[in-house]
Amino acid sequence: MALNNIDLQQVRDYREEILRDPDQAKFTAKIEGDWIFETGGPQFRSVVKTRDGTYSMEASHPNFSGPGICPGPMAFGLFWFAACYSSTYVTEAAMRNIRLTSVRTKVEADLDYTAQFDLGKKPLITEYRVIMEVSGEATDADLRDLEEYALDRCMGMFTIKNAIPLKPDLRIIR
């Protein structure tokens, strides 16, 4: 059965797997890509596996004078936050048998390139905002409870709210 375009059986089955074996909840998400040196096109490409084959994602270097040929890296980051937050919200609504009719999510980030250009030490990002417009067959209290649930359990929001250890590993190839 599906509700809100969520395969509830798949979600319930995975939850049961985790209950039987907590290690089933853990895995490493990965992406890798290559810088493209040819002029005039995208500058970074990553090919990811999908159920039906592969999907190519391409990005342009941040274009400070306007949009590039492809979205810049920040667009993909904000997309992750918005999609993850929306997915967590809508999935939990479906699990609670709440039918939603519209969900629109906007994530905004206030950026400051001062430090990137060695012109000062201001923070690169000073604030994120997430705005969700939602309607459905639920009370305002139910919708607000879903908001709190998603803010606490979405991996994208967790990443924004918490410092996570970074382990860089530069491998020089000659």
BASETOR-312674 format. One record per atom (N, C-alpha, C): residue in three letters; x, y, z. Coordinates in steps of 0.001 Angstrom, whole numbers, padded with zeros to 6 digits, always signed. Layout:
ALAXYZ/...
% end
This chain:
MET+000835-001179+000000/MET+000000+000000+000000/MET+000885+001249+000000/ALA+000474+002232-000754/ALA+001210+003494-000811/ALA+000321+004632-000301/LEU+000938+005560+000384/LEU+000262+006776+000830/LEU+001272+007898+000676/ASN+000861+009003+000073/ASN+001745+010149-000166/ASN+002941+009772-001051/ASN+002755+008788-001942/ASN+003806+008284-002814/ASN+004942+007630-002022/ILE+004604+007047-000881/ILE+005533+006307-000034/ILE+005085+004849-000008/ASP+005983+003939-000327/ASP+005703+002507-000261/ASP+005761+002096+001207/LEU+004609+002092+001857/LEU+004553+001828+003291/LEU+005073+000435+003644/GLN+004797-000539+002804/GLN+005259-001899+003111/GLN+006781-001961+003117/GLN+007405-001296+002159/GLN+008865-001278+002112/GLN+009427-000613+003371/VAL+008811+000477+003814/VAL+009271+001175+005016/VAL+009091+000280+006239/ARG+007927-000346+006356/ARG+007673-001239+007500/ARG+008626-002437+007491/ASP+008863-003016+006307/ASP+009770-004167+006206/ASP+011183-003790+006653/TYR+011654-002618+006227/TYR+013000-002189+006606/TYR+013076-001939+008115/ARG+012041-001345+008669/ARG+011991-001118+010120/ARG+012091-002455+010862/GLU+011377-003453+010382/GLU+011422-004783+011005/GLU+012818-005402+010888/GLU+013468-005216+009742/GLU+014845-005708+009574/GLU+015755-005104+010635/ILE+015596-003803+010862/ILE+016426-003107+011845/ILE+016124-003618+013251/LEU+014853-003883+013536/LEU+014505-004426+014849/LEU+015151-005793+015072/ARG+015171-006620+014030/ARG+015792-007951+014125/ARG+017311-007862+014203/ASP+017879-006946+013433/ASP+019335-006816+013369/ASP+019693-005337+013244/PRO+020020-004684+014362/PRO+020324-003247+014335/PRO+021422-002851+013357/ASP+022312-003775+012995/ASP+023361-003449+012018/ASP+022789-003149+010640/GLN+021558-003584+010368/GLN+020924-003309+009077/GLN+020619-001818+008897/ALA+020667-001063+009988/ALA+020406+000384+009913/ALA+021641+001155+009492/LYS+022791+000489+009448/LYS+024050+001189+009205/LYS+024599+000858+007823/PHE+025003+001879+007116/PHE+025722+001703+005861/PHE+026430+003003+005544/THR+027331+002966+004601/THR+028088+004152+004222/THR+027563+004674+002890/ALA+027106+005910+002891/ALA+026682+006561+001648/ALA+027934+007089+000961/LYS+028017+006914-000343/LYS+029212+007338-001079/LYS+028810+008014-002378/ILE+029656+008896-002794/ILE+029560+009442-004147/ILE+030976+009797-004567/GLU+031276+009603-005802/GLU+032570+010044-006317/GLU+032346+010623-007698/GLY+033225+011494-008084/GLY+033082+012130-009383/GLY+034418+012608-009901/ASP+034381+013121-011087/ASP+035603+013574-011755/ASP+035457+015017-012220/TRP+036562+015761-012092/TRP+036624+017111-012640/TRP+036794+016989-014143/ILE+036057+017780-014884/ILE+036125+017754-016347/ILE+036916+018981-016792/PHE+037987+018765-017528/PHE+038902+019844-017893/PHE+038566+020497-019225/GLU+037640+019933-019994/GLU+037265+020530-021284/GLU+036434+021795-021044/THR+036749+022852-021773/THR+036045+024127-021590/THR+034655+024092-022210/GLY+033760+024882-021608/GLY+032446+025102-022186/GLY+031342+024194-021677/GLY+031662+023209-020876/GLY+030637+022300-020378/GLY+030632+022251-018872/PRO+030032+021223-018334/PRO+030057+021079-016881/PRO+031494+020856-016417/GLN+031742+021099-015146/GLN+033094+020972-014633/GLN+033278+019778-013701/PHE+032191+019217-013226/PHE+032275+018060-012337/PHE+031145+017109-012684/ARG+031461+015805-012728/ARG+030437+014809-013072/ARG+030552+013617-012141/SER+029397+013159-011715/SER+029314+011951-010910/SER+028221+011080-011509/VAL+028496+009804-011627/VAL+027499+008868-012136/VAL+027124+007946-010985/VAL+025831+007917-010657/VAL+025364+007095-009542/VAL+024453+005992-010061/LYS+024442+004893-009348/LYS+023586+003771-009717/LYS+022157+004043-009288/THR+021218+003655-010138/THR+019803+003714-009807/THR+019205+002338-010062/ARG+017975+002165-009694/ARG+017301+000888-009905/ARG+017317+000483-011374/ASP+017170+001463-012260/ASP+017074+001173-013689/ASP+018359+001425-014474/GLY+019467+001635-013795/GLY+020722+001889-014515/GLY+021587+002881-013783/THR+021885+003993-014452/THR+022710+005028-013836/THR+022085+006397-014083/TYR+022520+007347-013285/TYR+022060+008724-013382/TYR+023292+009610-013297/SER+023437+010511-014255/SER+024595+011385-014283/SER+024238+012732-013662/MET+025055+013148-012692/MET+024875+014458-012065/MET+026075+015305-012454/GLU+025804+016519-012918/GLU+026876+017412-013338/GLU+026728+018759-012647/ALA+027855+019365-012352/ALA+027857+020661-011679/ALA+028839+021592-012355/SER+028559+022874-012208/SER+029486+023910-012654/SER+030103+024547-011425/HIS+031295+025078-011600/HIS+031943+025849-010536/HIS+031012+026996-010178/PRO+030978+027401-008915/PRO+030140+028563-008589/PRO+030468+029730-009518/ASN+029479+030203-010227/ASN+029672+031292-011173/ASN+029243+032576-010473/PHE+030196+033409-010142/PHE+029912+034590-009343/PHE+029222+035694-010133/SER+029142+035551-011457/SER+028482+036579-012257/SER+027113+036120-012760/GLY+026670+034943-012342/GLY+025365+034437-012764/GLY+025407+032927-012914/PRO+024287+032330-013272/PRO+024221+030871-013373/PRO+025197+030308-014399/GLY+025738+029123-014090/GLY+026609+028419-015014/GLY+025783+027498-015899/ILE+026463+026652-016656/ILE+025790+025732-017564/ILE+025021+024651-016788/CYS+025480+024335-015577/CYS+024842+023359-014693/CYS+024676+024004-013319/PRO+023892+023385-012449/PRO+023821+023919-011082/PRO+025200+023884-010430/GLY+025424+024789-009494/GLY+026664+024789-008723/GLY+026560+023819-007562/PRO+027679+023533-006905/PRO+027679+022583-005793/PRO+026691+022929-004686/MET+026516+024208-004371/MET+025597+024588-003296/MET+024168+024168-003620/ALA+023781+024244-004879/ALA+022424+023828-005264/ALA+022200+022359-004927/PHE+023214+021521-005168/PHE+023077+020103-004843/PHE+023014+019891-003335/GLY+023791+020665-002588/GLY+023736+020561-001131/GLY+022383+020973-000592/LEU+021870+022106-001063/LEU+020558+022561-000609/LEU+019466+021597-001062/PHE+019625+021018-002253/PHE+018677+020017-002731/PHE+018653+018826-001771/TRP+019840+018379-001335/TRP+019901+017270-000390/TRP+019124+017603+000875/PHE+019375+018788+001448/PHE+018683+019162+002675/PHE+017171+019200+002460/ALA+016724+019821+001368/ALA+015281+019950+001105/ALA+014638+018591+000827/ALA+015292+017771+000003/ALA+014726+016466-000343/ALA+014710+015543+000868/CYS+015771+015553+001655/CYS+015849+014700+002832/CYS+014794+015108+003860/TYR+014686+016392+004121/TYR+013704+016900+005086/TYR+012285+016577+004615/SER+012008+016814+003343/SER+010675+016517+002795/SER+010376+015031+002888/SER+011350+014209+002526/SER+011173+012763+002558/SER+010882+012270+003970/THR+011626+012776+004936/THR+011412+012368+006329/THR+010018+012780+006788/TYR+009612+013996+006466/TYR+008305+014524+006844/TYR+007181+013698+006216/VAL+007265+013490+004912/VAL+006195+012803+004178/VAL+006135+011321+004556/THR+007284+010692+004743/THR+007290+009282+005136/THR+006631+009104+006495/GLU+006980+009954+007446/GLU+006369+009828+008774/GLU+004877+010132+008716/ALA+004473+011085+007888/ALA+003038+011352+007720/ALA+002332+010089+007222/ALA+002920+009426+006237/ALA+002323+008197+005711/ALA+002278+007116+006784/MET+003349+006992+007565/MET+003366+005987+008633/MET+002290+006267+009680/ARG+001930+007531+009859/ARG+000873+007911+010805/ARG-000500+007946+010128/ASN-000548+007504+008876/ASN-001794+007475+008092/ASN-002374+008880+007879/ILE-001489+009848+007694/ILE-001897+011221+007403/ILE-001722+011458+005913/ARG-002806+011771+005246/ARG-002772+012040+003800/ARG-002421+013508+003593/LEU-001340+013745+002873/LEU-000926+015107+002522/LEU-001353+015384+001094/THR-001666+016628+000816/THR-002075+016993-000543/THR-001069+017906-001228/SER-000206+018546-000442/SER+000797+019435-001024/SER+001936+019630-000033/VAL+003171+019500-000522/VAL+004351+019785+000293/VAL+005349+020512-000604/ARG+005730+021698-000201/ARG+006732+022481-000930/ARG+007780+022920+000082/THR+009035+022610-000196/THR+010110+022888+000754/THR+011140+023803+000116/LYS+011545+024804+000880/LYS+012581+025724+000425/LYS+013666+025770+001496/VAL+014913+025634+001079/VAL+016045+025778+001986/VAL+016870+026945+001474/GLU+017208+027850+002369/GLU+018014+029021+002026/GLU+019273+029014+002884/ALA+020359+029494+002317/ALA+021621+029611+003058/ALA+022204+030987+002791/ASP+022603+031665+003846/ASP+023275+032959+003704/ASP+024776+032703+003609/LEU+025355+033023+002454/LEU+026761+032736+002158/LEU+027594+034014+002217/ASP+028860+033845+002542/ASP+029796+034965+002550/ASP+031133+034441+002013/TYR+031541+034913+000842/TYR+032758+034418+000189/TYR+034026+035149+000640/THR+033924+036001+001652/THR+035082+036759+002117/THR+036272+035847+002413/ALA+036062+034808+003209/ALA+037158+033920+003604/ALA+037673+033100+002420/GLN+036782+032715+001511/GLN+037204+031900+000373/GLN+038197+032656-000513/PHE+038087+033971-000535/PHE+039006+034784-001333/PHE+040123+035391-000477/ASP+040338+034835+000712/ASP+041377+035309+001631/ASP+041256+036800+001924/LEU+040028+037272+002076/LEU+039790+038690+002349/LEU+039289+038920+003774/GLY+039382+037927+004609/GLY+038923+038034+005990/GLY+038576+036660+006525/LYS+038123+036628+007755/LYS+037838+035356+008412/LYS+036368+035222+008790/LYS+035488+035802+008037/LYS+034056+035685+008326/LYS+033588+034261+008040/PRO+032559+033796+008755/PRO+032025+032451+008478/PRO+031530+032346+007028/LEU+031771+031196+006410/LEU+031351+030979+005022/LEU+029822+030926+004895/ILE+029177+030355+005885/ILE+027715+030285+005906/ILE+027275+030777+007273/THR+026370+031759+007277/THR+025954+032336+008561/THR+024607+031824+009038/GLU+023769+031343+008125/GLU+022464+030838+008564/GLU+021824+029994+007473/TYR+021146+028934+007901/TYR+020259+028162+007034/TYR+018838+028418+007490/ARG+017926+028433+006540/ARG+016495+028507+006845/ARG+015794+027414+006047/VAL+014838+026747+006675/VAL+014032+025756+005967/VAL+012569+026163+006131/ILE+011898+026318+005002/ILE+010502+026749+004975/ILE+009716+025652+004275/MET+008701+025146+004946/MET+007869+024114+004340/MET+006427+024603+004326/GLU+005824+024536+003150/GLU+004401+024822+003000/GLU+003712+023486+002797/VAL+002769+023166+003675/VAL+002151+021844+003644/VAL+000644+021954+003847/SER-000078+021097+003156/SER-001513+020972+003392/SER-001871+019499+003323/GLY-002933+019163+003997/GLY-003357+017779+004004/GLY-004489+017565+004981/GLU-004838+016318+005125/GLU-005955+015931+005983/GLU-005436+015678+007395/ALA-005089+016768+008090/ALA-004528+016665+009432/ALA-004755+017978+010164/THR-004668+017913+011472/THR-004783+019130+012267/THR-003474+019911+012186/ASP-003537+021179+012527/ASP-002315+021984+012586/ASP-001323+021373+013571/ALA-001828+020863+014694/ALA-000955+020259+015700/ALA-000247+019026+015130/ASP-000966+018208+014351/ASP-000344+017028+013723/ASP+000754+017448+012751/LEU+000491+018470+011961/LEU+001475+018933+010979/LEU+002698+019520+011672/ARG+002498+020233+012763/ARG+003631+020789+013525/ARG+004430+019682+014211/ASP+003732+018643+014688/ASP+004419+017510+015287/ASP+005287+016802+014247/LEU+004786+016678+013023/LEU+005571+016101+011932/LEU+006802+016961+011646/GLU+006640+018277+011721/GLU+007776+019177+011511/GLU+008877+018892+012532/GLU+008496+018814+013787/GLU+009473+018548+014843/GLU+010129+017182+014637/TYR+009324+016198+014266/TYR+009844+014858+013992/TYR+010905+014919+012886/ALA+010565+015565+011772/ALA+011486+015625+010625/ALA+012749+016418+010954/LEU+012613+017508+011691/LEU+013795+018285+012067/LEU+014738+017469+012947/ASP+014185+016583+013767/ASP+015003+015775+014670/ASP+015568+014519+014016/ARG+014951+014042+012916/ARG+015336+012738+012386/ARG+015829+012733+010943/CYS+015812+013871+010301/CYS+016319+013972+008929/CYS+017847+014073+008966/MET+018517+013241+008172/MET+019983+013254+008164/MET+020543+014576+007643/GLY+019868+015190+006681/GLY+020310+016487+006180/GLY+020248+017550+007265/MET+019138+017593+008005/MET+019002+018567+009086/MET+019990+018264+010207/PHE+020243+016981+010475/PHE+021232+016600+011480/PHE+022600+017164+011097/THR+022936+017077+009822/THR+024217+017575+009338/THR+024336+019084+009522/ILE+023242+019800+009303/ILE+023263+021249+009488/ILE+023422+021604+010965/LYS+022760+020874+011834/LYS+022704+021234+013249/LYS+023874+020715+014085/ASN+024663+019778+013562/ASN+025707+019143+014367/ASN+027042+019109+013635/ALA+028099+019325+014389/ALA+029438+019159+013819/ALA+029717+017667+013697/ILE+030102+017245+012525/ILE+030370+015837+012262/ILE+031847+015714+011912/PRO+032541+014743+012497/PRO+033976+014612+012206/PRO+034233+014440+010706/LEU+035251+015109+010226/LEU+035675+015011+008836/LEU+037066+014392+008816/LYS+037237+013381+007983/LYS+038531+012725+007850/LYS+039025+012876+006437/PRO+039733+013963+006129/PRO+040248+014143+004772/PRO+041391+013179+004473/ASP+041510+012805+003224/ASP+042566+011869+002806/ASP+042967+012241+001388/LEU+043986+013077+001245/LEU+044479+013461-000080/LEU+045450+012398-000561/ARG+045129+011794-001680/ARG+045996+010754-002254/ARG+046608+011317-003528/ILE+047887+011583-003505/ILE+048574+012172-004653/ILE+048995+011054-005585/ILE+048583+011172-006825/ILE+048879+010152-007838/ILE+049833+010751-008845/ARG+050934+010077-009115/ARG+051912+010584-010077/ARG+052067+009605-011211/
% end
